[in-house]
Amino acid sequence: MNEQALDYKMQGFSMMGAENYEKAVELFSKSLEIEQNADTFTDLGNAYASISEYDKAVDAFSKALLLDPDNGEILFDIGSVYLLQERLKKCIEYYNKAEAAGYDNVKLYTNMAAIYKTLNDRQMELRCYTKAIDKNPMIGELYVKKVMLFIDLQRYVEALETLDEMRKLFPDSFESYDLAARIYRGQGMNEEAVKILKESLERFPKDINLRISLSSQYAEMGLPDKAEKIIEELKENEYAEIYKRPILMQEITIASIKNQPEQMYDLLNKVIEMEDKDSGEYDEQARYMLMMISMAIKKYDVALEMADVLEKQKSFSRFMIAGLYYKGEILLNLERNQEAETQFRKASKELRRISMSNRTFYECYIFRALAHRHLKEYEKALDMGDYIINLAEDRPDGYVIMADIYKDMGNEEKSKEYMDIAKSKTEE
């Protein structure tokens, strides 16, 4: 390479390292004025991409490709620029060309997996993670992503097989045990879940998360005393204060199984006391649970306080929208009927606005239907109920709502018809 051209090129590298990308562009361009080669055009393309000059970056990479037509890495670079521009189809086109040219870097496959996730093509996303693992089987994170995909696709046997493979390569991987236990629990294979959690505790005897998971497993099996024993032992752990919230939440689960609502109430207040008051952030989950348990034990003033906080959140979470709706029910229980009607109208309006930006927000439509029902806007409520059924026809919720609406309308026959369907969905 020409000595002066090489000098400009090396100075350009130095500027890239210093993140002075404009100067790097200038130096790489000077080098190319003296001598053109694929490597320097590639350097120029990277410099342009670093300052978001994407069209110029593609032009530089394309010139590099003319000089080195079979270079898969250059094809990958062009695809990556299109990815930065969110031109996903063009990105996939060039990534496929790069792979065909022999460029099978792990980054290519993980980038493609992310693209297919955006496109909601789970099968192709799975295929890309499989290729990435084949290329480098020693990246544990790839196995976790593959397992999560199998779980989403309800391919639990393959998920467990992948976790077995992961444990052989990474015997100290916490996730391989924890995820397997979750899958077993979800499949009702409780003994297998207990077995693998105990196996993991032999390897990680001091891990508090695993002990909480084992406690949760016993609670799931209807063995609250065993679950409680583990939690009581955890309270003596030197790190118990760090894990105070998850320990308290597990105690709440155990109290629920034992049907101890007052105990749940006291524990939830302890969780809420842990909020960072200076930050102004609220524990939405705990406040939602306290709202619901306060309604159950008729402490409506406390329930109203929780609902007030939840409806003011900007998270648009399921806890926030629950507070928006349940505030109306709480006001009804306090016999503040006019305020309740105003709240249901507010909820109906706000929930509609939220659902317009997230058309698959299942709970949002449920609360919209319930708000319309309270307002005796039965046609709107029925429309929502029908939409809920179409959104998730295997779930009983929509059918129960339809049954309740028809009952309010005095149509007992229709009400029974929908309630029978709801029961059949529950049994499935």
FISE-201676 format. One record per residue (C-alpha): residue in one letter; y, z, x. Coordinates in steps of 0.001 Angstrom, whole numbers, plus 500000, padded with zeros to 6 digits. Layout:
BEGIN
AYZX...
END
This chain:
BEGIN
M500000500000500000N503531499213501237E504909502237503087Q508222502368501165A506434501845497838L504048504699498690D506983506907499648Y508656506357496244K505334506942494528M504774510299496278Q508360511366495501G507648510482491880F504604512766491958S506795515571493270M509262515064490422M506394515129487889G505310518467489364A508870519745489029E508962518469485424N511897516196486268Y510374513289484377E513501511099484209K513726511109488016A509978510417488206V510484507316486019E513211506121488388L511064506635491497F507903505057490075S510016502078488937K511408501685492453S507883501732493855L506824499007491411E509803496835492397I508343496730495882E504651496518495020Q502856496383491680N499515498090491216A497590499656488318D497835503232489623T501620503242489822F501989501635486377T499716504434485100D501961507021486770L504992505406485132G503250505493481749N502548509221482121A506176509854483098Y507453507960480038A504992509800477779S506283513112479156I509791512327477865S508502510942474538E509354507336475438Y506118506261473827D506728502503473489K507702502285477165A504643504371478049V502323501965476204D504055499027477914A503497500599481346F499847501402480637S499319497861479276K500650496400482534A498247498666484417L495440497347482230L496320493731483063L495787494584486732D492602496593486073P491102495317482767D487899497386482832N489547500737483536G488444503101480753E490862505829481817I493851503537481214L492483502713477756F492183506454477156D495783506950478248I496994504317475780G494982505952473015S496489509330473909V500026507948473541Y499119506680470071L497735510160469333L501099511684470292Q502701509254467827E500121510265465182R498994506631464960L495419507767464529K493733504429463813K495228502853466945C494232505922468908I490615505684467737E490600501950468532Y491582502555472161Y489384505629472560N486409503532471432K487395500840473938A487636503526476654E484163504819475821A482762501257475821A484290500820479283G482335503824480516Y484986506538480168D483091509425478560N485281512371479490V484911515568477409K488635515388476559L488096512013474892Y485428513441472599T487326516630471750N490459514596470983M488426512315468725A486875515326467022A490363516669466272I491384513292464837Y488339513095462582K489043516660461432T492537515515460401L490951512552458601N488475514947456924D485502513037458345R483250515967459190Q480246513842460164M482205511946462820E483815515186463989L480327516640464421R479148513560466305C482072513850468744Y481359517519469507T477695516619470077K478754513957472593A481119516415474285I478293518947474681D475972516258476043K478648515390478602N479253519008479639P476825521553478137M478501524454479927I481579524732477673G480741527501475197E483688526772472902L482152523409471984Y479025525081470590V481140527378468426K483062524424466990K479808522574466312V478327525607464558M481417526023462378L481053522384461335F477386522871460466I478390525877458356D481064523830456539L478430521153455874Q475979523862454706R473495522775457376Y472529526323458250V469211525620460015E470970523319462486A473739525894462924L471182528546463855E469392526144466213T472701525430467964L473355529157468309D469877529658469803E470667526934472321M474013528599473050R472391532001473657K469998530481476199L472920529097478199F475371531937477515P473309535104476941D476475537227477021S478242535182474342F479347537530471571E479981534632469135S476394533382469300Y475138536679467870D477975537337465453L477895533862463883A474101533957463536A474332537290461728R476967535865459358I474778532867458565Y471729535024457915R473785537269455655G475195534311453740Q471667533027453194G470483536399451927M468272536808455012N469307540413455487E466465541582457726E467108538698460128A470812539589460174V470041543210461016K467574542119463704I470029539890465537L472842542447465283K470568545100466795E469559542631469494S473219541972470261L473953545702470436E471249546080473073R473260543612475161F476709544931474130P476057548625473352K479747549573473380D481017546692471236I482791548170468217N483034544861466362L479261544465466384R478791547999465087I481246547292462271S479294544100461530L476051546083461359S477709548576459033S478886545673456850Q475346544292456831Y473907547584455615A476623547739452953E475702544196451859M472075545352451530G473097548213449266L472522550863451942P475917552616452004D474586555783453686K473369553803456715A476637551899456746E478624555141456573K476640556769459377I477626553971461771I481300554298460793E481272558067461272E479819557578464753L482487554968465507K485261557424464695E484180559418467747N484467556366470000E487189556529472647Y488590553201471393A488455554111467705E492253554197467353I492498550563468476Y490046549578465740K491488551888463119R492221549197460545P488784547482460554I487125550914460464L489242551917457470M488533548599455734Q484809549155456197E485160552670454756I486860551075451743T483906548709451304I481487551642451420A483594553606448899S483538550572446617I479727550398446753K479583554128445987N482004553596443080Q484616555971444488P487937554449443365E490031557488444287Q488593557402447816M489426553698448005Y492969554487446861D493463557094449598L491990554877452322L494130551895451332N497248554025451570K496200554912455131V495889551205455948I499355550516454567E500778553392456622M499772551355459685E502230548551458866D504891547854461470K507912548960459474D510379547677462079S509021544119461911G509247543974458128E505748542475457988Y503378543656455290D499594543931455167E499144541583452217Q495393542078451924A495645545885451823R498545545798449356Y496644543395447106M493605545690447159L495772548752446464M497415546903443565M494029546127442025I492533549601442510S495745551205441195M495434549112438043A491791550168437694I492664553890437893K495816553381435783K498352554229438474Y500560551434437206D503743552526439005V501984552171442357A500435548866441252L503888547582440287E505295548611443669M502542546621445417A503065543580443170D506825543682443859V506185543458447604L503532540738447305E505541538376445099K508449538466447568Q506329537224450479K506946533715451797S503354533193452897F502207531538449651S498839533179450327R496327534042447607F497564537640447867M501164536574447275I500335534463444209A498127537262442853G501079539649443031L503245537089441242Y500803536904438335Y499507540494438154K503030541875438023G503110540520434467E499844542273433550I501059545537435085L504286545358433058L502188544860429916N500210547997430745L503517549838431146E504472548506427675R507442546641429140N506529543586427091Q509762541605427361E509793541990431144A506125540954431199E506882537725429316T509736536961431703Q507390537571434643F504686535279433233R507281532518432789K508456533046436343A504847532994437568S504111529795435646K507121528061437190E506562529312440749L502826528625440701R503451525079439524R505855524538442421I503349525944444926S500440523904443567M502485520697443766S502487521002447564N498837522096447726R496825520376445030T493535522015445994F494832525621445927Y492114526848443563E493457530340442863C496916528938442142Y495575526921439199I493603529904437914F496724532059437777R498702529202436213A496109528964433436L496171532730432899A499965532801432760H500010530021430129R497375531923428155H499500535092428122L502450533010426914K500234531488424179E500878528037425643Y497316527098424870E497486523343425435K498883523860428933A496305526578429566L493476524269428464D494787521502430714M494730523915433649G491240525141432746D489974521569432626Y491566520832436009I489952523961437506I486520522815436291N487036519348437782L488199520938441048A485043523072441379E482579522342438604D479849524541440134R481977527687439916P482052529750436714D485771530653436804G487107527641434933Y484516527951432159V485316531661431667I489018530836431405M488310528104428844A486123530517426864D488893533149426799I491540530611425759Y489421529302422875K488693532892421825D492430533624421695M492834530464419599G490189531704417174N487640529011418053E484566531203418557E482154528243418709K483976526593421611S484418529972423291K480668530640423177E479916527123424453Y482030527610427577M480819531180428137D477204529978428071I478042527369430727A479761530069432808K476635532252432632S474441529354433708K476729528680436701T476558532348437679E472760532306437553E472619529223439777
END
